[in-house]
């Protein structure tokens, strides 16, 4: 990925349990170097709940149901704003019901970011 280009994250969520999950929330704290995120969802209805972080209220999620959340944002074109050459994004999903296994309730993606190289132009006469 080059700075100044768009990037897309797709969050897929499904209740793989045998019971309904209640008060389901999905969160994604995008890095500050991603500008003007746009969100599209499909599957079960979600409601935007967060302001500083992207959060959605899913409500009840019956067994076997789920959906997709697609987030598209622009990589900040100003290289000095980047603290490193890696872009890390973490998404989480929670419910108020007790769970026997929470290992699949979060996901982390790390991708390299490339910066353009500008070489000097030397003119000889």
Secondary structure, 3 states (H helix, E strand, C coil): CECCCEEEEEEEEECCCCCCEEEEEEEEECCCCEEEEEEEEEECCCEECCCCCEEEEEEEECCCCEEEEEEEEEECCCHHHCCCCEEEEEEEEECCCCCCCCCCCEEEEEEECECCCCCCCCCCC
